[in-house]
């Protein structure tokens, strides 16, 4: 009884996790993390968590807070509904990929001259992290970065990063670099420790400008765009194709909505999908976020019921916000304008 009491006490304090919870870290990772970070942590849309230099240079607090708070407006979502025990289990599982002990950092704040740090940041850091710390362009291994780079420079003006990374973690990263990534030691680049303190102070000053990073609510955006057509089915299809071509899109194919779902002879002829694509736009979108492949190339559905023809298109503004990528939001705003322009022209 006494042993059970102390075991429960240790679990609730976070000092001990039973084997069953530790083992479930693999299940939690497979369920919540593997799709982006890879089944073995080697990266994909998300960063490679198993990178030895990464695991060696961050503490458990950084991993825990990153899981809990995510990166608003980037790709990493916040897992706010996971329990503390589940987060600890995930961290322990991620740690199992490295033989190196977790880094430890003091909680002492770093003090420096942020004004001087801004100048140093512009000279040494902005080429990778962006002029305002917004991070490297895009995400994902396949489209966004050269295959020999395991990671793009993260957004360091991000609320999630600034909450997760302590001053001492940022300082040590600047001093030591991160082997296997473009992040070099800035002591070796000619900075002094005082210079590095100044850069840390400047990075910490980004906390004053985080309000614009909050993910916009997508609840107000309709799932689809719908336009009634005054033309018959064939006329509407022809006008959709003509309008898409007028916007520099190439028509890929036309098919019945039920194609592949029922026998060909049973397909409803009054429900048709028209696929079209602007390959320059597609490549640009895939570079920003490979997950846009879920709703690209562009497509519209034309449906006739009781003599009324309606054109439907998925709403890019609604879908983009599911991906937690502020850069993608901007691109999908443009796609929304293109869709509405095509649908309006087709139904004039």
Backbone torsions as a table, in degrees:
resi	resn	phi	psi	omega
1	UNK	NA	-45.8	-178.8
2	UNK	-64.8	-39.9	179.1
3	UNK	-62.7	-42.3	179.6
4	UNK	-63.1	-40.0	179.4
5	UNK	-61.0	-47.3	-177.8
6	UNK	-69.4	-32.6	176.3
7	UNK	-62.7	-46.3	177.5
8	UNK	-60.8	-39.0	179.6
9	UNK	-63.8	-42.6	179.7
10	UNK	-67.3	-38.1	179.2
11	UNK	-63.8	-47.6	-177.7
12	UNK	-67.9	-25.1	178.3
13	UNK	-84.4	-9.8	179.2
14	UNK	84.3	6.8	-178.0
15	UNK	-87.0	-11.9	-177.0
16	UNK	-149.7	138.6	173.1
17	UNK	-126.0	126.9	179.0
18	UNK	-65.2	159.8	-176.3
19	UNK	-57.5	-36.0	-178.6
20	UNK	-63.4	-38.1	178.8
21	UNK	-71.4	-42.1	179.1
22	UNK	-60.1	-44.6	-178.4
23	UNK	-62.2	-33.7	-178.3
24	UNK	-72.6	-11.1	175.0
25	UNK	-56.1	-36.7	177.8
26	UNK	-64.8	-42.0	178.5
27	UNK	-66.5	-41.3	177.4
28	UNK	-62.8	-41.7	179.8
29	UNK	-64.4	-45.7	-179.9
30	UNK	-60.1	-36.1	-176.0
31	UNK	-77.7	-39.1	-169.8
32	UNK	-110.3	-21.6	-166.6
33	UNK	-121.7	-33.0	-169.3
34	UNK	-61.7	-33.0	-177.0
35	UNK	-58.5	-33.8	-179.6
36	UNK	-99.9	-41.3	-173.3
37	UNK	-94.0	-2.4	-179.4
38	UNK	90.3	147.0	-176.1
39	UNK	-59.2	-31.1	-179.7
40	UNK	-115.5	21.7	175.7
41	UNK	75.0	19.7	-176.6
42	UNK	-89.1	2.4	173.9
43	UNK	94.4	166.8	180.0
44	UNK	-178.2	-113.1	169.8
45	UNK	-65.7	-37.3	178.3
46	UNK	-94.4	170.8	-177.1
47	UNK	-69.9	155.8	177.2
48	UNK	-76.6	105.8	-177.0
49	UNK	-73.2	-24.3	-177.0
50	UNK	-83.8	1.4	179.6
51	UNK	-59.0	118.7	-174.2
52	UNK	-53.6	-43.3	-177.8
53	UNK	-65.5	-30.9	178.2
54	UNK	-69.2	-51.7	-177.7
55	UNK	-63.6	-30.1	-179.6
56	UNK	-75.1	-22.6	-170.6
57	UNK	-106.7	-2.2	178.5
58	UNK	-120.0	152.7	179.0
59	UNK	-96.0	171.9	-178.9
60	UNK	-64.4	-31.4	179.5
61	UNK	-62.9	-39.1	178.8
62	UNK	-63.1	-45.7	179.4
63	UNK	-63.8	-45.0	-178.2
64	UNK	-61.7	-46.7	-178.4
65	UNK	-69.3	-32.3	177.4
66	UNK	-65.5	-40.8	177.4
67	UNK	-65.5	-45.0	-174.5
68	UNK	-69.7	-44.1	-171.8
69	UNK	-102.1	-18.3	-179.2
70	UNK	64.4	-157.8	177.2
71	UNK	-131.7	93.9	-177.5
72	UNK	-52.7	128.9	176.3
73	UNK	79.7	-1.8	174.7
74	UNK	-104.2	-132.1	-178.7
75	UNK	-110.3	-30.2	-176.1
76	UNK	-75.6	115.4	178.2
77	UNK	-78.9	166.8	174.8
78	UNK	-89.4	129.1	177.2
79	UNK	-99.5	66.6	-173.4
80	UNK	-72.2	-19.1	-176.2
81	UNK	-90.1	-6.7	175.4
82	UNK	-71.3	142.4	177.6
83	UNK	-74.8	164.1	177.6
84	UNK	-59.8	-39.7	179.0
85	UNK	-63.9	-39.7	178.8
86	UNK	-66.4	-39.8	178.1
87	UNK	-64.0	-43.8	178.5
88	UNK	-62.4	-38.4	178.5
89	UNK	-65.0	-41.2	176.3
90	UNK	-61.6	-45.0	179.9
91	UNK	-61.0	-44.0	179.3
92	UNK	-62.8	-38.5	178.5
93	UNK	-66.7	-43.9	177.8
94	UNK	-60.9	-38.6	178.4
95	UNK	-64.9	-23.8	-177.7
96	UNK	-66.5	-12.5	178.3
97	UNK	-81.8	-3.8	-176.8
98	UNK	-132.2	141.7	174.9
99	UNK	-87.5	-12.4	-178.5
100	UNK	-78.6	142.0	176.1
101	UNK	-67.5	153.0	178.2
102	UNK	-64.1	145.4	176.3
103	UNK	-67.3	153.1	174.2
104	UNK	-126.5	142.8	-177.7
105	UNK	-133.9	145.0	174.1
106	UNK	-75.5	161.6	-179.8
107	UNK	-92.3	7.0	-178.7
108	UNK	-68.2	128.0	179.6
109	UNK	-69.3	149.8	176.0
110	UNK	-95.1	128.7	179.8
111	UNK	-109.5	135.9	179.8
112	UNK	-162.2	-179.6	179.9
113	UNK	-92.7	100.2	-176.0
114	UNK	-62.4	-31.6	-179.7
115	UNK	-65.2	-44.1	176.6
116	UNK	-68.9	-36.8	178.1
117	UNK	-60.6	-34.5	178.5
118	UNK	-62.6	-41.2	178.5
119	UNK	-65.5	-42.2	178.9
120	UNK	-66.4	-38.3	178.9
121	UNK	-60.9	-45.1	-180.0
122	UNK	-60.9	-35.4	-176.4
123	UNK	-80.4	-42.1	-170.4
124	UNK	-106.7	-24.2	-167.6
125	UNK	-115.7	-31.4	-170.2
126	UNK	-63.4	-29.2	-177.9
127	UNK	-61.9	-27.9	178.0
128	UNK	-103.0	-45.6	-172.8
129	UNK	-90.7	-2.0	-179.8
130	UNK	90.9	152.5	-175.7
131	UNK	-58.8	-32.3	-179.0
132	UNK	-116.3	22.9	178.2
133	UNK	75.0	20.0	-174.3
134	UNK	-78.4	-6.9	175.3
135	UNK	93.2	170.4	179.0
136	UNK	-67.9	164.1	-175.0
137	UNK	-79.0	127.4	171.7
138	UNK	78.1	-160.5	-178.6
139	UNK	-161.5	168.0	172.2
140	UNK	90.2	145.9	-176.5
141	UNK	-71.3	-41.3	-165.9
142	UNK	-70.6	-44.5	-171.5
143	UNK	-112.1	-28.8	-164.5
144	UNK	-90.3	-19.8	-176.7
145	UNK	-146.3	157.5	175.5
146	UNK	-56.8	144.5	-174.7
147	UNK	-65.3	-19.0	179.5
148	UNK	-84.6	-0.8	176.1
149	UNK	-105.7	122.1	-177.1
150	UNK	-78.0	-10.4	-174.3
151	UNK	-159.3	144.2	170.1
152	UNK	-91.3	159.9	-178.5
153	UNK	-63.6	127.0	-177.4
154	UNK	-72.8	162.6	174.3
155	UNK	-78.0	116.6	-178.0
156	UNK	-101.5	-0.5	171.2
157	UNK	-95.7	13.7	-174.9
158	UNK	-86.1	137.5	-177.9
159	UNK	-58.1	-39.3	180.0
160	UNK	-65.9	-41.9	178.0
161	UNK	-64.6	-46.2	-176.0
162	UNK	-66.5	-30.0	175.3
163	UNK	-73.2	-35.6	-174.1
164	UNK	-83.0	-36.9	-172.6
165	UNK	-93.7	122.9	176.0
166	UNK	-77.0	163.9	176.8
167	UNK	-57.2	-42.0	-176.0
168	UNK	-69.1	-33.5	176.2
169	UNK	-65.2	-45.8	179.3
170	UNK	-61.7	-42.4	-178.4
171	UNK	-63.3	-46.1	-178.5
172	UNK	-64.9	-36.8	178.4
173	UNK	-63.0	-42.2	177.0
174	UNK	-65.0	-36.2	-177.0
175	UNK	-76.8	-38.9	-172.8
176	UNK	-102.6	-19.5	-174.2
177	UNK	74.5	-171.7	178.5
178	UNK	-139.4	104.5	-175.9
179	UNK	-56.9	138.5	178.9
180	UNK	86.8	3.3	177.5
181	UNK	-131.9	170.1	177.1
182	UNK	-68.4	-8.5	-178.1
183	UNK	-75.1	114.0	-176.7
184	UNK	-103.2	168.4	173.4
185	UNK	-77.0	123.2	-178.9
186	UNK	-84.8	-9.8	167.1
187	UNK	-65.4	-39.3	179.4
188	UNK	-75.0	-15.1	177.5
189	UNK	-90.6	1.7	174.8
190	UNK	108.1	-2.5	176.8
191	UNK	-76.0	150.4	170.7
192	UNK	-93.1	168.9	177.3
193	UNK	-62.0	-35.2	177.5
194	UNK	-64.2	-39.7	176.1
195	UNK	-59.7	-44.1	-178.8
196	UNK	-64.3	-39.2	174.7
197	UNK	-58.3	-38.8	179.6
198	UNK	-65.8	-39.6	178.6
199	UNK	-66.0	-41.4	177.8
200	UNK	-60.5	-42.4	179.0
201	UNK	-62.4	-37.6	178.4
202	UNK	-69.2	-43.5	177.8
203	UNK	-59.6	-41.8	-179.8
204	UNK	-65.7	-24.9	179.9
205	UNK	-69.7	-15.1	176.9
206	UNK	-62.6	-20.6	-178.3
207	UNK	-60.2	-21.8	-179.5
208	UNK	-73.5	-14.9	-173.1
209	UNK	-123.6	47.4	-175.5
210	UNK	-100.4	-8.2	-173.1
211	UNK	-62.1	-28.2	-177.0
212	UNK	-81.6	2.5	-177.3
213	UNK	-98.3	-5.0	-178.9
214	UNK	-65.5	131.6	178.5
215	UNK	-63.1	129.2	177.6
216	UNK	-68.1	146.8	176.8
217	UNK	-70.8	134.5	178.6
218	UNK	-101.4	1.6	-176.9
219	UNK	-62.5	-28.1	-177.5
220	UNK	-80.4	-15.0	-179.7
221	UNK	-84.6	130.5	176.7
222	UNK	-66.6	151.2	179.1
223	UNK	-67.5	-34.0	-177.7
224	UNK	-132.2	160.3	170.8
225	UNK	-103.9	132.0	-176.7
226	UNK	-131.7	129.1	179.4
227	UNK	-130.2	127.2	174.8
228	UNK	-77.5	138.0	-179.2
229	UNK	-105.5	138.6	176.3
230	UNK	-83.6	0.8	-175.5
231	UNK	-106.1	166.9	177.0
232	UNK	-74.8	179.2	-174.2
233	UNK	-58.7	-53.1	-178.0
234	UNK	-63.5	-43.1	-179.9
235	UNK	-62.0	-39.0	179.6
236	UNK	-66.5	-44.1	178.4
237	UNK	-59.7	-45.3	-180.0
238	UNK	-62.4	-39.4	-178.7
239	UNK	-71.2	-35.4	175.8
240	UNK	-62.0	-46.4	179.6
241	UNK	-61.6	-43.1	-179.2
242	UNK	-65.1	-40.9	179.8
243	UNK	-66.5	-39.8	178.6
244	UNK	-65.3	-43.4	178.0
245	UNK	-61.9	-35.8	178.8
246	UNK	-65.7	-19.2	177.2
247	UNK	-101.1	20.9	177.2
248	UNK	68.1	32.7	173.9
249	UNK	-102.9	148.0	176.4
250	UNK	-100.4	132.3	177.5
251	UNK	-75.0	124.5	-178.4
252	UNK	-90.5	-53.6	179.1
253	UNK	-166.1	165.2	173.2
254	UNK	-124.3	132.7	-179.5
255	UNK	-148.1	160.0	176.1
256	UNK	-69.6	144.6	180.0
257	UNK	-57.9	-35.9	-175.9
258	UNK	-89.8	10.2	-179.2
259	UNK	-57.0	124.9	-179.5
260	UNK	86.3	-10.9	-179.7
261	UNK	-98.1	-30.2	177.9
262	UNK	-134.6	172.7	175.0
263	UNK	-59.7	145.4	-177.1
264	UNK	-55.5	-37.7	-178.8
265	UNK	-69.0	-16.6	-177.9
266	UNK	-101.0	-0.9	-178.7
267	UNK	-64.4	138.8	179.3
268	UNK	-75.7	116.0	-178.1
269	UNK	-72.1	-11.5	-178.6
270	UNK	-97.8	17.3	174.0
271	UNK	-135.7	107.0	-171.5
272	UNK	-129.4	141.6	174.2
273	UNK	-109.3	134.3	173.2
274	UNK	-112.4	121.2	178.5
275	UNK	-99.3	136.2	177.2
276	UNK	-147.7	156.6	-172.8
277	UNK	-150.7	141.3	165.5
278	UNK	-109.1	107.8	-170.1
279	UNK	-67.0	-28.0	175.7
280	UNK	-65.9	-43.1	177.2
281	UNK	-65.1	-41.0	-180.0
282	UNK	-61.1	-46.7	-179.8
283	UNK	-64.6	-38.7	178.1
284	UNK	-63.2	-43.7	-179.0
285	UNK	-66.2	-41.4	179.4
286	UNK	-65.2	-31.3	177.1
287	UNK	-67.7	-39.6	179.0
288	UNK	-68.2	-42.7	-179.4
289	UNK	-162.5	112.6	-177.2
290	UNK	-59.4	-18.7	-177.4
291	UNK	-70.3	-11.0	178.0
292	UNK	-66.4	-12.2	174.4
293	UNK	-59.6	-15.5	177.6
294	UNK	-69.9	-26.9	-179.9
295	UNK	-131.0	18.2	171.0
296	UNK	-124.9	149.5	5.1
297	UNK	-68.3	169.8	-177.0
298	UNK	-67.0	149.9	178.2
299	UNK	-153.2	148.6	172.2
300	UNK	-131.4	150.5	178.8
301	UNK	-111.4	129.3	177.1
302	UNK	-109.1	125.8	-176.4
303	UNK	-131.3	137.4	176.7
304	UNK	-118.2	129.8	178.0
305	UNK	-144.1	123.3	178.7
306	UNK	55.6	38.8	175.6
307	UNK	85.0	-5.9	179.6
308	UNK	-103.9	125.9	178.5
309	UNK	-99.8	131.6	179.6
310	UNK	-128.3	138.5	175.9
311	UNK	-104.4	130.0	178.9
312	UNK	-118.1	142.0	172.6
313	UNK	-140.7	146.1	176.3
314	UNK	-67.0	146.7	-178.0
315	UNK	-90.4	106.7	-177.7
316	UNK	-59.7	-32.3	-178.6
317	UNK	-66.6	-32.2	177.9
318	UNK	-73.6	-44.6	-177.1
319	UNK	-69.0	-39.9	-174.9
320	UNK	-60.3	-35.3	-176.5
321	UNK	-72.1	-15.9	174.2
322	UNK	-70.4	-19.5	-172.6
323	UNK	-93.8	-2.1	176.0
324	UNK	55.3	44.5	-179.0
325	UNK	-134.6	99.9	-175.2
326	UNK	-58.5	-35.5	179.6
327	UNK	-64.6	-37.5	178.4
328	UNK	-69.3	-34.0	178.1
329	UNK	-55.7	-44.0	-178.8
330	UNK	-62.3	-43.1	-179.5
331	UNK	-65.4	-40.7	-178.7
332	UNK	-72.5	-24.0	171.2
333	UNK	-61.0	-40.9	177.4
334	UNK	-67.1	-38.6	177.5
335	UNK	-64.9	-36.3	177.6
336	UNK	-61.0	-45.1	179.4
337	UNK	-62.4	-38.4	178.8
338	UNK	-66.0	-45.5	178.4
339	UNK	-58.0	-50.8	-176.9
340	UNK	-63.2	-36.7	178.9
341	UNK	-64.0	-43.3	179.9
342	UNK	-65.4	-44.8	-177.7
343	UNK	-67.9	-37.9	178.1
344	UNK	-66.3	-42.1	-179.8
345	UNK	-65.7	-36.9	-178.7
346	UNK	-69.2	-22.9	-175.0
347	UNK	-110.1	9.7	178.2
348	UNK	-64.8	NA	NA
